[in-house]
Amino acid sequence: MSAREPVAVVGVGQTKHVAARRDVSIAGLVREAARRALDDAGLGWADVDAVVIGKAPDFFEGVMMPELYLADALGAVGKPMLRVHTAGSVGGSTALVAANLVAARVHRTVLTLAFEKQSESNAMWGLSLPIPFQQPLLAGAGGFFAPHVRAYMRRSGAPDTVGSLVAYKDRRNALKNPYAHLHEHDITLEKVQSSPMLWDPIRYSETCPSSDGACAMVLTDRAGASRAPHPPAWVHGGAMRSEPTLFAGKDFVSPQAGKDCAADVYRRAGIADPRREIDAVEMYVPFSWYEPMWLENLGFAAEGEGWKLTESGVTELDGDLPVNPSGGVLSTNPIGASGMIRFAEAALQVRGLAGAHQVDGARKALGHAYGGGSQFFSMWLVGSEPPAT
């Protein structure tokens, strides 16, 4: 049996993420991102062999099976088209499915795309299940995750200022990213810390926005990468893991599926010490406290120590381990696309094409996404050089 084909990211495209894109339909939104990804790759619609699309639950927009009507907009008529869904991690999972199609030599060049048009829905109330399926007063995802944040604070002894440090960092990083949704030019740490409390201990400025947006990537094989007009990002390892929302012994603070997913990615990529070998991390942080929590879950810090990396400035753009140089989910959150944006931004870093939020000398970067009740995880590690064979 032949070895897996090396997979390269040769094109990345995003829309400008905003609260409401009323000038375009969903079809127009996704085509905008796809066109930009193809332009980055120097390719046309005819060069794409298959399309892999992902989004959050259909009820978020009320359009059932939108992939059927989006086939035309994405140049997929007469071509294989695959839909992926893994809740909030779907953007990452979609990219991994596309990468595996190339790695397995099923297709040579694949367009992968994820999107959300939150302005045509209300995801917070869509996620607020009625009694008896969920306890009352948990409006939206923030209400679900806030108790887990408090549990982390108790276990780690983290001071209550850590969440505001993350939000302040990510909103400042977003100012360097022209595609980011939130551009708060007057942001200060004091403004974050004085914003209204929504779900104790999560304040308004420590939460993600509701965004309209799409992200697309073009993935291809070694031969395709050799013809690309810009440096490619090479996929060194990727993995998905899941676990039930609720089960006896589940650790909501540091889910086992997340640990297992990261360990699998590092094994595939030959990473022995992620803290030292990885140059940048695009991490799925919809509420600020998840930065220190995931730093531990992903093996960058020992249990109870993640908040110390945040507090000491390690995760700043100019720090030793920059986390979310793009501004992250805290600054841009088209739910179905948020995971793919993490993967795409990691690719931009190792390609040296991240613009004003480029991490100097980034050679290896991790893209991370999670979804559901901290139950779905998808991650990949990309590098500036092809993986060792």
Secondary structure in CASP SS format (residue, H / E / C, confidence):
PFRMAT SS
TARGET T0000
AUTHOR 0000-0000-0000
METHOD secondary structure of the structure
MODEL  1
M C 1.00
S C 1.00
A C 1.00
R C 1.00
E C 1.00
P C 1.00
V C 1.00
A E 1.00
V E 1.00
V E 1.00
G E 1.00
V E 1.00
G E 1.00
Q E 1.00
T C 1.00
K C 1.00
H C 1.00
V E 1.00
A C 1.00
A C 1.00
R C 1.00
R C 1.00
D C 1.00
V C 1.00
S C 1.00
I H 1.00
A H 1.00
G H 1.00
L H 1.00
V H 1.00
R H 1.00
E H 1.00
A H 1.00
A H 1.00
R H 1.00
R H 1.00
A H 1.00
L H 1.00
D H 1.00
D H 1.00
A H 1.00
G C 1.00
L C 1.00
G C 1.00
W H 1.00
A H 1.00
D H 1.00
V C 1.00
D C 1.00
A E 1.00
V E 1.00
V E 1.00
I E 1.00
G E 1.00
K E 1.00
A C 1.00
P C 1.00
D H 1.00
F H 1.00
F H 1.00
E C 1.00
G C 1.00
V C 1.00
M C 1.00
M C 1.00
P H 1.00
E H 1.00
L H 1.00
Y H 1.00
L H 1.00
A C 1.00
D C 1.00
A C 1.00
L C 1.00
G C 1.00
A C 1.00
V C 1.00
G C 1.00
K C 1.00
P C 1.00
M E 1.00
L E 1.00
R E 1.00
V E 1.00
H C 1.00
T C 1.00
A H 1.00
G H 1.00
S H 1.00
V H 1.00
G H 1.00
G H 1.00
S H 1.00
T H 1.00
A H 1.00
L H 1.00
V H 1.00
A H 1.00
A H 1.00
N H 1.00
L H 1.00
V H 1.00
A H 1.00
A C 1.00
R C 1.00
V C 1.00
H C 1.00
R C 1.00
T E 1.00
V E 1.00
L E 1.00
T E 1.00
L E 1.00
A E 1.00
F E 1.00
E E 1.00
K E 1.00
Q H 1.00
S H 1.00
E H 1.00
S C 1.00
N C 1.00
A H 1.00
M H 1.00
W H 1.00
G H 1.00
L C 1.00
S C 1.00
L C 1.00
P C 1.00
I C 1.00
P C 1.00
F C 1.00
Q C 1.00
Q C 1.00
P C 1.00
L C 1.00
L C 1.00
A C 1.00
G H 1.00
A H 1.00
G H 1.00
G H 1.00
F H 1.00
F H 1.00
A H 1.00
P H 1.00
H H 1.00
V H 1.00
R H 1.00
A H 1.00
Y H 1.00
M H 1.00
R H 1.00
R H 1.00
S H 1.00
G C 1.00
A C 1.00
P C 1.00
D C 1.00
T C 1.00
V H 1.00
G H 1.00
S H 1.00
L H 1.00
V H 1.00
A H 1.00
Y H 1.00
K H 1.00
D H 1.00
R H 1.00
R H 1.00
N H 1.00
A H 1.00
L C 1.00
K C 1.00
N C 1.00
P C 1.00
Y C 1.00
A C 1.00
H C 1.00
L C 1.00
H C 1.00
E C 1.00
H C 1.00
D C 1.00
I C 1.00
T C 1.00
L H 1.00
E H 1.00
K H 1.00
V H 1.00
Q H 1.00
S C 1.00
S C 1.00
P C 1.00
M E 1.00
L E 1.00
W E 1.00
D C 1.00
P C 1.00
I E 1.00
R E 1.00
Y H 1.00
S H 1.00
E H 1.00
T E 1.00
C C 1.00
P C 1.00
S C 1.00
S C 1.00
D E 1.00
G E 1.00
A E 1.00
C E 1.00
A E 1.00
M E 1.00
V E 1.00
L E 1.00
T E 1.00
D C 1.00
R H 1.00
A H 1.00
G H 1.00
A H 1.00
S H 1.00
R C 1.00
A C 1.00
P C 1.00
H C 1.00
P C 1.00
P C 1.00
A E 1.00
W E 1.00
V E 1.00
H E 1.00
G E 1.00
G E 1.00
A E 1.00
M E 1.00
R E 1.00
S E 1.00
E C 1.00
P C 1.00
T C 1.00
L C 1.00
F C 1.00
A C 1.00
G C 1.00
K C 1.00
D C 1.00
F C 1.00
V C 1.00
S C 1.00
P C 1.00
Q H 1.00
A H 1.00
G H 1.00
K H 1.00
D H 1.00
C H 1.00
A H 1.00
A H 1.00
D H 1.00
V H 1.00
Y H 1.00
R H 1.00
R H 1.00
A H 1.00
G C 1.00
I C 1.00
A C 1.00
D C 1.00
P H 1.00
R H 1.00
R H 1.00
E H 1.00
I C 1.00
D C 1.00
A E 1.00
V E 1.00
E E 1.00
M C 1.00
Y C 1.00
V C 1.00
P C 1.00
F E 1.00
S C 1.00
W C 1.00
Y H 1.00
E H 1.00
P H 1.00
M H 1.00
W H 1.00
L H 1.00
E H 1.00
N H 1.00
L C 1.00
G C 1.00
F C 1.00
A C 1.00
A C 1.00
E C 1.00
G C 1.00
E C 1.00
G H 1.00
W H 1.00
K H 1.00
L H 1.00
T H 1.00
E H 1.00
S C 1.00
G C 1.00
V C 1.00
T C 1.00
E C 1.00
L C 1.00
D C 1.00
G C 1.00
D C 1.00
L C 1.00
P C 1.00
V E 1.00
N C 1.00
P C 1.00
S C 1.00
G C 1.00
G C 1.00
V C 1.00
L C 1.00
S C 1.00
T C 1.00
N C 1.00
P C 1.00
I H 1.00
G H 1.00
A H 1.00
S H 1.00
G H 1.00
M H 1.00
I H 1.00
R H 1.00
F H 1.00
A H 1.00
E H 1.00
A H 1.00
A H 1.00
L H 1.00
Q H 1.00
V H 1.00
R H 1.00
G C 1.00
L C 1.00
A C 1.00
G H 1.00
A H 1.00
H H 1.00
Q C 1.00
V C 1.00
D C 1.00
G C 1.00
A C 1.00
R C 1.00
K E 1.00
A E 1.00
L E 1.00
G E 1.00
H E 1.00
A E 1.00
Y E 1.00
G E 1.00
G C 1.00
G C 1.00
S C 1.00
Q C 1.00
F E 1.00
F E 1.00
S E 1.00
M E 1.00
W E 1.00
L E 1.00
V E 1.00
G E 1.00
S C 1.00
E C 1.00
P C 1.00
P C 1.00
A C 1.00
T C 1.00
END
